[in-house]
Amino acid sequence: MGEQVTEALGEVIAGRRDIRRYRPDAVEPELLERVLEAGHSAPSVGHSQPWRFVVVRSPETRERAAHLADTARLRQARDLLPERAARLLDLKLEGLREAPIGIVVACDRRTPANGVLGRATFTETDVWSCACAIQNMWLTARSLGLGMGWVTLFEPSDLATLIGAPEGVETLGWMCLGWPDERPPEPGLQRASWSTKLPLEDVVLEERWPEGDGAPAQPLSHLRAPDGDALVEAGDGADTLLAPPESLGILDRALNRVVATSGPRTSGGRLILAGADHPVVDLGISAYEAHVTADVLGHALTEPSSLGAAHARAAGLAVDVVDAGVSEPVTGAVDARPRGKRGNLRDADALTDNDLERCVTVGQDVGRLAAADGLVVLGEVGVGNTTVAAALTCALLGVDADDVVGLGSGADAAMSKRKLGVVSAALERSGTFGSDADAARRALRCLGGPEIAVLTGVCLAAADDGTTIVLDGLATSVAALVACRLEPAVQGYLVAGQRSREKGHALVLTELGLEPLLDLRLRAGEGVGGVLAAGMLLRGLEARRASIRTTD
């Protein structure tokens, strides 16, 4: 076909990169069709054409896919040595939220291997054929000036469920497609010193595999994140600063999320402090008397103040108190007090259906009003609610009580043993739960507390208003997890303020796909960790605004 064509092909191959940053501009339909046609022109064993291309434009589906990838990334990091885990989490490994188009490449394997010429002996050739289609699409996208990235940070079954693939259809990953906001001169992992490209002579063997120790060295393998346009704009703004991109690590990523959701002018916010008593305290699982909840909640509105409220005001945040059912009504608090009988988890459900709806609705009202003021920080008060949160975590994640139940504030070994027994009994009584919205609502009614239900409502409303939600400890995070099960788009508005000492907290954050800003081994509750993180975010936004003004 001529030297010119050969050279052009070489340039396209050499310039192909796994693109992670994208512009928000739309991809013209005719360009998308050319990319898909290239994939459909790939070679396939026995002319089987097993590929299927699921084109995804919906922001909601892209957001859910990004959540799955965030979660898988954190799970993989858990299996790495600490230094490698940190480097993995530093890498931007996907552009699912930013790229305007996603293409899930799937392989329809429902035709028996014996029925396809050439596949009876090499049964995986249908999958290999789909990989050839991906390469065709990737090179064509590059030749058209488009960028493409191959994301495999998914459990294949989760990705299949997301697109509704039937049994026998396997997913090969998610291809991000859009106009690139980067043109890396070399592969991203190589630039990040994660690995290096092997010399050609190390991978070419003559005649047969060498015997003994002459086998080629293997590449290093180390086993051990809103609106796409707004996220791109947030990244663009950060790029104007006189500092390397993401020089503040996790904080920079959280700031980008705040800019994309609450906006770059955000300068304040509110701590939503919800409190409730819990009948489970009568089972001897806490070192504190139940009246302590009312004492703390009442002091959040007075001087001297409670710890969480004092930290909030010091950070420039207003404080809203929600009485979700304490011993005596709290003057000045929003009333979300349950009306029906409440159970102790072990022997009866925590809430009635009516009270669950009431608490969530009040939370939505509170969250909607708070969202107008900037960041929404979640806090809770409730003697015994680490037991409640542990039981709800086990139900939502399908894990054993041993993996979640911790000591709790002030508890001793005997209390911890009783707590473990109560959670185990509560789970046995309530049965198993799925991962859909109805199951999450049922788990919240059976095992959750009224303050957790209130905070679930706050999350739903604040996210619906497009506002950043800053989480504190286990109870607030499990409320956010319930909200995500009810409405998956909530995840894109969450920031993990801290990781507490509760055993189950890290599991919930991983399920949410969130990295915590702080890890101070806090046991304070009351939103203290979330408030400290919110203060960092507000100061970070202020510094960004000052730096951008300086460079203009």
Phi, psi and omega per residue, in radians:
M1 nan -0.019 3.058
G2 1.839 2.672 -3.100
E3 -1.093 -0.626 -3.115
Q4 -1.075 -0.751 3.114
V5 -1.146 -0.733 3.130
T6 -1.054 -0.775 3.137
E7 -1.144 -0.712 3.141
A8 -1.108 -0.736 3.107
L9 -1.083 -0.737 3.116
G10 -1.065 -0.692 3.128
E11 -1.148 -0.708 3.134
V12 -1.133 -0.785 3.130
I13 -1.091 -0.786 -3.120
A14 -1.169 -0.500 -3.091
G15 -1.628 -0.032 3.116
R16 -1.199 2.238 3.125
R17 -2.386 2.726 3.038
D18 -1.425 1.760 -3.013
I19 -1.442 2.346 -3.114
R20 -1.996 -0.360 -3.122
R21 -2.042 2.324 -3.041
Y22 -2.294 2.649 2.967
R23 -1.406 2.728 -3.128
P24 -1.409 -0.103 -3.072
D25 -1.038 2.504 -3.126
A26 -1.212 2.639 3.046
V27 -1.664 2.157 -3.105
E28 -1.044 2.461 -3.110
P29 -0.949 -0.652 -3.102
E30 -1.193 -0.555 3.091
L31 -1.233 -0.728 3.076
L32 -1.037 -0.739 -3.138
E33 -1.101 -0.662 3.118
R34 -1.127 -0.683 3.104
V35 -1.129 -0.801 -3.124
L36 -1.162 -0.672 3.128
E37 -1.113 -0.626 3.093
A38 -1.106 -0.741 3.090
G39 -1.081 -0.703 -3.107
H40 -1.276 -0.220 3.112
S41 -1.621 0.099 -3.101
A42 -1.214 2.734 3.045
P43 -1.244 2.519 3.070
S44 -2.424 2.434 -3.109
V45 -1.093 2.258 -3.128
G46 1.132 0.364 -3.069
H47 0.848 0.688 -3.062
S48 -1.340 -0.449 3.129
Q49 0.822 1.014 -3.026
P50 -1.383 -0.110 -3.058
W51 -1.272 2.573 2.989
R52 -2.355 2.324 -3.073
F53 -1.962 1.915 3.112
V54 -1.663 1.879 -3.099
V55 -1.515 2.141 -3.078
V56 -2.031 2.102 3.059
R57 -1.973 -0.365 -3.042
S58 -1.058 2.147 3.085
P59 -1.036 -0.564 -3.126
E60 -1.153 -0.763 3.130
T61 -1.190 -0.692 3.107
R62 -1.090 -0.655 3.122
E63 -1.143 -0.725 3.118
R64 -1.140 -0.669 3.087
A65 -1.117 -0.715 3.122
A66 -1.102 -0.656 3.090
H67 -1.085 -0.776 3.111
L68 -1.050 -0.723 -3.127
A69 -1.197 -0.700 3.086
D70 -1.006 -0.778 -3.112
T71 -1.131 -0.802 -3.132
A72 -1.105 -0.641 -3.130
R73 -1.115 -0.747 3.136
L74 -1.197 -0.635 3.108
R75 -1.130 -0.705 3.124
Q76 -1.150 -0.666 -3.124
A77 -1.101 -0.523 -3.133
R78 -1.081 -0.444 -3.076
D79 -1.616 0.040 3.136
L80 -1.732 2.785 2.955
L81 -1.103 2.644 -3.017
P82 -0.901 -0.751 -3.095
E83 -1.172 -0.723 3.121
R84 -1.220 -0.627 3.112
A85 -1.078 -0.770 3.126
A86 -1.084 -0.708 3.141
R87 -1.199 -0.633 3.072
L88 -1.087 -0.803 -3.106
L89 -1.204 -0.412 3.073
D90 -1.251 -0.490 -3.065
L91 -1.275 2.406 2.985
K92 -1.533 1.837 -2.988
L93 -1.801 0.021 3.133
E94 -2.753 2.705 3.089
G95 -2.185 0.630 -3.019
L96 -1.055 -0.667 -3.114
R97 -1.343 -0.601 -3.009
E98 -1.471 -0.686 -3.087
A99 -1.161 2.288 -3.057
P100 -1.247 -0.333 -3.117
I101 -2.280 2.393 2.984
G102 -2.041 2.458 3.079
I103 -2.207 1.955 3.056
V104 -1.533 2.058 3.111
V105 -1.603 2.138 -3.125
A106 -2.152 2.681 3.131
C107 -1.983 2.067 3.116
D108 -1.459 1.804 -3.037
R109 -1.776 0.313 -3.043
R110 -1.330 -0.262 3.037
T111 -1.373 2.188 -3.131
P112 -1.003 2.491 -3.100
A113 -0.989 -0.650 -3.111
N114 -1.159 -0.286 -3.125
G115 -1.576 0.046 -3.104
V116 -2.108 2.169 -3.128
L117 -1.020 2.154 3.089
G118 1.582 -0.055 -3.093
R119 -1.841 -0.202 -3.102
A120 -1.112 -0.563 -3.126
T121 -1.655 -0.778 3.052
F122 -1.815 1.529 -2.944
T123 -1.235 -0.282 -3.118
E124 -1.584 0.111 -3.062
T125 -1.126 -0.400 3.072
D126 -1.140 -0.701 3.095
V127 -1.184 -0.722 3.105
W128 -1.055 -0.675 3.118
S129 -1.070 -0.701 3.114
C130 -1.154 -0.606 3.074
A131 -1.124 -0.640 3.065
C132 -1.099 -0.671 3.114
A133 -1.110 -0.704 3.111
I134 -1.088 -0.759 3.132
Q135 -1.097 -0.726 3.078
N136 -1.023 -0.796 3.137
M137 -1.094 -0.735 -3.072
W138 -1.123 -0.803 -3.132
L139 -1.196 -0.663 3.111
T140 -1.145 -0.735 3.096
A141 -1.017 -0.752 3.140
R142 -1.116 -0.712 -3.124
S143 -1.155 -0.446 3.137
L144 -1.573 0.008 -3.109
G145 1.513 0.026 3.108
L146 -1.469 2.853 3.062
G147 -1.987 2.575 3.107
M148 -2.412 2.523 3.087
G149 -2.368 2.421 -3.100
W150 -1.786 1.964 -3.108
V151 -1.851 2.105 3.093
T152 -2.105 0.322 3.098
L153 -1.401 1.031 3.117
F154 -2.448 2.655 2.801
E155 -1.314 2.176 -3.081
P156 -0.898 -0.677 -3.137
S157 -1.155 -0.612 3.113
D158 -1.153 -0.738 3.131
L159 -1.172 -0.678 3.096
A160 -1.086 -0.724 3.109
T161 -1.117 -0.692 -3.114
L162 -1.046 -0.682 -3.105
I163 -1.699 0.027 3.108
G164 1.271 0.517 -3.119
A165 -1.223 2.380 3.130
P166 -1.320 2.938 3.091
E167 -1.072 2.373 -3.101
G168 1.698 -0.081 3.055
V169 -1.935 2.082 -3.084
E170 -1.859 2.449 3.114
T171 -1.587 2.507 3.109
L172 -1.874 0.072 3.112
G173 2.195 -3.139 -3.079
W174 -1.987 2.168 3.105
M175 -1.724 2.038 3.029
C176 -1.389 2.374 -3.138
L177 -2.367 2.245 3.122
G178 3.121 -3.049 3.094
W179 -1.419 2.156 -3.012
P180 -1.251 2.541 3.026
D181 -1.844 0.312 3.110
E182 -2.767 2.676 2.994
R183 -2.384 1.378 -3.072
P184 -1.031 2.356 3.128
P185 -1.246 -0.305 3.111
E186 -2.638 2.905 -3.107
P187 -0.920 2.456 -3.047
G188 -1.015 -0.758 -3.129
L189 -1.195 -0.506 3.074
Q190 -1.242 -0.726 3.111
R191 -1.108 -0.566 -3.136
A192 -1.487 0.134 -3.140
S193 1.029 0.504 3.069
W194 -1.335 -0.665 3.103
S195 -2.757 2.955 3.126
T196 -2.185 2.702 3.117
K197 -1.323 2.301 3.132
L198 -1.275 2.536 3.036
P199 -1.077 2.599 -3.107
L200 -0.995 -0.680 -3.096
E201 -1.127 -0.352 3.128
D202 -1.373 -0.238 -3.091
V203 -2.047 -0.016 3.105
V204 -1.803 2.156 -3.131
L205 -1.990 2.524 -3.134
E206 -1.716 2.175 3.006
E207 1.206 -0.929 -3.106
R208 -2.759 2.961 -3.136
W209 -1.151 2.332 -3.138
P210 -1.095 2.586 3.107
E211 -1.539 2.834 3.066
G212 1.193 -2.331 -3.070
D213 -1.593 0.198 -3.063
G214 -1.492 0.193 -3.141
A215 -1.162 2.555 -3.125
P216 -1.143 2.555 3.107
A217 -1.123 2.518 3.136
Q218 -1.591 2.518 3.050
P219 -1.043 2.593 3.115
L220 -1.105 2.384 3.060
S221 -2.282 2.241 -3.066
H222 -2.062 1.798 -3.140
L223 -1.278 -1.031 -2.070
R224 -1.452 nan nan
A225 nan nan nan
P226 nan -2.968 -3.012
D227 -1.469 2.313 -3.093
G228 -1.088 -0.743 3.135
D229 -1.070 -0.773 -3.114
A230 -1.141 -0.648 3.113
L231 -1.146 -0.691 3.094
V232 -1.100 -0.776 3.139
E233 -1.100 -0.673 3.111
A234 -1.102 -0.759 3.091
G235 -1.118 -0.667 3.095
D236 -1.075 -0.745 3.132
G237 -1.093 -0.722 3.126
A238 -1.141 -0.556 -3.127
D239 -1.187 -0.298 3.138
T240 -1.432 -0.150 -3.121
L241 -1.274 2.669 3.114
L242 -1.443 1.132 -3.137
A243 -2.813 2.698 3.077
P244 -1.065 2.607 3.097
P245 -0.959 2.374 3.115
E246 0.940 0.643 3.123
S247 -1.161 -0.364 3.096
L248 -1.660 0.236 3.030
G249 1.055 -2.256 -3.100
I250 -1.033 -0.613 -3.131
L251 -1.089 -0.733 3.110
D252 -1.053 -0.735 3.131
R253 -1.140 -0.705 3.099
A254 -1.141 -0.693 3.103
L255 -1.101 -0.703 3.082
N256 -1.049 -0.688 3.125
R257 -1.153 -0.711 3.113
V258 -1.119 -0.800 3.137
V259 -1.046 -0.699 -3.105
A260 -1.287 -0.407 -3.073
T261 -1.876 -1.164 -3.108
S262 -1.356 -0.434 3.101
G263 1.878 2.690 -3.059
P264 -1.203 -0.322 -3.107
R265 -1.577 0.083 -3.128
T266 -1.005 2.226 -3.094
S267 -2.380 0.106 -3.132
G268 -2.781 -2.797 -3.137
G269 2.882 -2.931 -3.096
R270 -2.411 2.473 2.930
L271 -1.609 2.117 3.043
I272 -1.700 1.892 -3.068
L273 -1.868 1.867 -3.124
A274 -1.871 2.388 -3.105
G275 -2.378 2.635 3.130
A276 -2.763 2.668 2.958
D277 -1.438 2.802 -3.129
H278 -2.365 2.127 3.105
P279 -0.984 -0.396 -3.128
V280 -1.083 -0.369 3.108
V281 -1.018 -0.536 -3.140
D282 -1.132 -0.189 -3.132
L283 -1.650 0.205 3.026
G284 1.309 0.633 -3.072
I285 -1.811 0.035 -3.080
S286 -2.336 2.650 3.113
A287 -1.487 -0.111 -3.045
Y288 -2.015 2.639 3.046
E289 -1.282 2.653 -3.067
A290 -1.082 -0.505 -3.068
H291 -1.176 -0.279 3.136
V292 -1.034 -0.590 3.129
T293 -1.023 -0.859 3.136
A294 -1.116 -0.658 3.131
D295 -1.065 -0.850 -3.109
V296 -1.155 -0.774 -3.097
L297 -1.109 -0.710 3.115
G298 -1.114 -0.720 -3.120
H299 -1.226 -0.298 3.083
A300 -1.128 -0.345 -3.117
L301 -1.844 0.072 -3.040
T302 -2.258 3.129 2.974
E303 -2.057 2.307 -0.079
P304 -1.161 2.674 -2.997
S305 -1.664 2.911 3.001
S306 -1.274 2.861 -3.048
L307 -1.053 -0.833 -3.110
G308 -1.117 -0.786 -3.140
A309 -1.144 -0.671 3.120
A310 -1.106 -0.769 3.098
H311 -1.124 -0.662 3.141
A312 -1.090 -0.833 -3.109
R313 -1.160 -0.619 3.096
A314 -1.126 -0.512 3.132
A315 -1.520 0.028 3.139
G316 1.483 0.359 3.139
L317 -1.807 2.467 2.976
A318 -1.348 2.874 -3.089
V319 -2.214 2.183 3.002
D320 -1.951 2.252 3.141
V321 -1.883 2.316 3.119
V322 -2.064 2.089 3.082
D323 -1.523 1.803 -3.136
A324 -1.723 0.313 3.065
G325 2.085 1.283 3.047
V326 -1.909 3.059 -2.971
S327 -0.976 -0.741 3.071
E328 -2.247 2.422 -3.136
P329 -0.946 2.407 -3.112
V330 -1.598 2.049 -3.140
T331 -1.114 2.264 3.115
G332 1.596 -0.115 -3.134
A333 -1.574 2.701 3.008
V334 -1.212 2.363 -3.051
D335 -1.572 1.968 3.021
A336 -2.216 0.454 -3.023
R337 -1.158 2.244 3.092
P338 -1.049 2.624 -3.141
R339 -1.773 -0.449 -3.066
G340 -1.692 -3.077 -3.125
K341 -1.357 2.422 -3.110
R342 -1.928 2.445 -3.112
G343 -1.686 2.934 -3.101
N344 -1.681 0.313 -3.135
L345 1.328 -0.889 -3.080
R346 -1.153 -0.737 -3.030
D347 -1.908 -0.344 -3.086
A348 -2.735 2.786 -3.121
D349 -1.099 2.599 -3.094
A350 -1.172 -0.666 -3.029
L351 -2.412 2.674 2.954
T352 -1.408 2.880 3.095
D353 -1.034 -0.753 -3.115
N354 -1.131 -0.717 -3.134
D355 -1.221 -0.619 3.068
L356 -1.038 -0.846 -3.139
E357 -1.103 -0.695 3.139
R358 -1.088 -0.819 -3.103
C359 -1.116 -0.765 3.138
V360 -1.123 -0.727 -3.128
T361 -1.139 -0.760 3.088
V362 -1.076 -0.727 3.094
G363 -1.046 -0.702 3.106
Q364 -1.103 -0.716 3.106
D365 -1.079 -0.777 -3.140
V366 -1.142 -0.792 -3.123
G367 -1.108 -0.655 -3.133
R368 -1.124 -0.728 3.119
L369 -1.225 -0.710 -3.096
A370 -1.174 -0.570 -3.067
A371 -1.074 -0.422 -3.120
A372 -1.237 -0.259 -3.035
D373 -1.799 0.033 3.129
G374 2.102 -2.410 -3.123
L375 -1.076 2.497 3.033
V376 -1.960 1.983 -3.104
V377 -1.825 2.291 -3.126
L378 -1.666 2.356 3.059
G379 -2.479 2.733 -3.125
E380 -2.499 2.703 3.030
V381 -2.362 2.303 3.107
G382 3.086 1.827 3.074
V383 -1.009 2.197 -3.126
G384 1.612 -0.057 -3.046
N385 -1.385 -0.144 2.981
T386 -1.217 -0.528 3.048
T387 -1.192 -0.771 3.110
V388 -1.067 -0.835 -3.117
A389 -1.124 -0.642 3.113
A390 -1.120 -0.784 3.132
A391 -1.096 -0.732 -3.135
L392 -1.182 -0.636 3.084
T393 -1.090 -0.815 3.122
C394 -1.021 -0.750 -3.106
A395 -1.150 -0.733 -3.074
L396 -1.311 -0.602 -3.087
L397 -1.692 -0.196 -3.125
G398 1.197 0.611 3.136
V399 -1.950 2.872 -3.116
D400 -1.358 2.712 3.127
A401 -1.049 -0.602 3.132
D402 -1.027 -0.513 -3.092
D403 -1.434 -0.145 -2.994
V404 -2.165 -0.697 -2.997
V405 -1.225 2.214 3.078
G406 -2.081 -3.007 -3.084
L407 -1.195 -0.741 -2.999
G408 1.409 2.844 -3.069
S409 -1.105 2.134 3.031
G410 1.328 0.021 -3.051
A411 -1.408 2.733 3.073
D412 -1.950 -3.087 -3.058
A413 -1.098 -0.683 -3.130
A414 -1.130 -0.744 3.099
M415 -1.106 -0.695 3.131
S416 -1.089 -0.683 3.121
K417 -1.145 -0.742 3.098
R418 -1.121 -0.697 3.121
K419 -1.056 -0.772 3.120
L420 -1.067 -0.736 3.132
G421 -1.136 -0.701 3.137
V422 -1.136 -0.791 -3.133
V423 -1.114 -0.758 3.132
S424 -1.068 -0.764 3.129
A425 -1.150 -0.680 3.136
A426 -1.115 -0.695 3.131
L427 -1.195 -0.668 3.105
E428 -1.138 -0.704 3.138
R429 -1.158 -0.742 -3.020
S430 -1.438 -0.334 3.141
G431 1.426 -2.995 -3.086
T432 -1.532 2.785 -3.127
F433 -2.264 2.575 3.040
G434 -1.508 -2.839 -3.104
S435 -2.010 0.212 -3.133
D436 -1.593 3.140 -3.058
A437 -1.133 -0.733 -3.119
D438 -1.107 -0.697 3.123
A439 -1.134 -0.705 3.131
A440 -1.121 -0.720 3.119
R441 -1.129 -0.714 3.128
R442 -1.163 -0.704 3.103
A443 -1.093 -0.707 3.128
L444 -1.119 -0.668 3.115
R445 -1.228 -0.738 -3.078
C446 -1.293 -0.696 -2.906
L447 -2.177 -0.155 -3.061
G448 -1.572 2.930 3.067
G449 -1.802 2.813 -3.129
P450 -1.090 -0.570 3.115
E451 -1.221 -0.562 3.080
I452 -1.189 -0.674 3.080
A453 -1.116 -0.703 3.087
V454 -1.054 -0.819 -3.107
L455 -1.187 -0.511 3.017
T456 -1.060 -0.786 3.094
G457 -1.103 -0.676 3.098
V458 -1.037 -0.801 3.131
C459 -1.036 -0.815 -3.112
L460 -1.036 -0.785 -3.085
A461 -1.291 -0.734 -3.122
A462 -1.118 -0.726 3.095
A463 -1.152 -0.711 3.108
D464 -1.058 -0.533 3.108
D465 -1.486 -0.070 3.103
G466 1.378 0.615 -3.053
T467 -2.010 2.517 3.106
T468 -1.210 2.372 3.136
I469 -2.009 2.153 -3.128
V470 -1.801 2.144 -3.103
L471 -1.578 2.739 3.067
D472 -1.900 -1.879 -3.033
G473 -1.689 -2.723 -3.041
L474 -1.053 -0.824 -3.060
A475 -1.087 -0.739 3.137
T476 -1.238 -0.603 -3.123
S477 -1.238 -0.649 3.129
V478 -1.263 -0.503 3.006
A479 -1.113 -0.727 3.095
A480 -1.136 -0.636 3.124
L481 -1.133 -0.727 3.069
V482 -1.059 -0.770 3.125
A483 -1.041 -0.689 3.119
C484 -1.175 -0.602 3.092
R485 -1.204 -0.598 3.098
L486 -1.314 -0.632 -3.132
E487 -2.574 1.700 -3.034
P488 -0.966 -0.492 -3.096
A489 -1.120 -0.269 3.135
V490 -1.016 -0.598 -3.038
Q491 -0.986 -0.595 -3.103
G492 -1.187 -0.135 -3.111
Y493 -1.928 0.076 -3.048
L494 -1.649 2.487 2.951
V495 -2.234 2.261 3.095
A496 -1.448 1.929 -3.119
G497 -1.185 -0.671 -3.072
Q498 -2.765 2.938 2.932
R499 -2.014 2.080 -3.077
S500 -1.482 -3.066 3.141
R501 -1.480 -0.104 3.112
E502 -1.137 2.290 -3.047
K503 -0.989 -0.681 -3.055
G504 -1.385 -0.177 -3.020
H505 -1.134 -0.757 3.140
A506 -1.072 -0.654 3.118
L507 -1.102 -0.735 -3.128
V508 -1.187 -0.728 3.121
L509 -1.099 -0.682 3.087
T510 -1.100 -0.757 3.111
E511 -1.087 -0.584 3.095
L512 -1.386 -0.217 -3.114
G513 1.255 0.618 -3.052
L514 -2.105 2.438 2.989
E515 -1.757 2.319 -3.111
P516 -1.330 2.521 3.069
L517 -1.279 -0.590 -3.070
L518 -2.216 2.616 3.048
D519 -2.460 1.424 -3.008
L520 -1.920 0.180 -3.117
R521 0.980 0.733 -3.110
L522 -1.293 2.560 2.957
R523 -2.211 0.223 -2.935
A524 -1.226 -0.627 -2.984
G525 1.180 -2.753 3.069
E526 1.063 0.207 3.139
G527 1.433 0.163 -3.037
V528 -1.028 -0.852 -3.126
G529 -1.103 -0.704 3.098
G530 -1.122 -0.674 3.127
V531 -1.169 -0.768 3.097
L532 -1.027 -0.735 3.113
A533 -1.175 -0.695 3.114
A534 -1.081 -0.661 3.071
G535 -1.054 -0.730 3.078
M536 -1.064 -0.765 -3.124
L537 -1.102 -0.772 -3.121
L538 -1.148 -0.709 3.097
R539 -1.177 -0.635 3.106
G540 -1.135 -0.718 3.082
L541 -1.114 -0.703 3.113
E542 -1.103 -0.729 3.123
A543 -1.146 -0.687 3.100
R544 -1.075 -0.803 -3.129
R545 -1.068 -0.722 3.128
A546 -1.148 -0.709 -3.121
S547 -1.192 -0.708 -3.132
I548 -1.157 -0.690 3.091
R549 -1.101 -0.650 -3.118
T550 -1.166 -0.650 -3.070
T551 -1.489 -0.242 3.141
D552 -1.201 nan nan
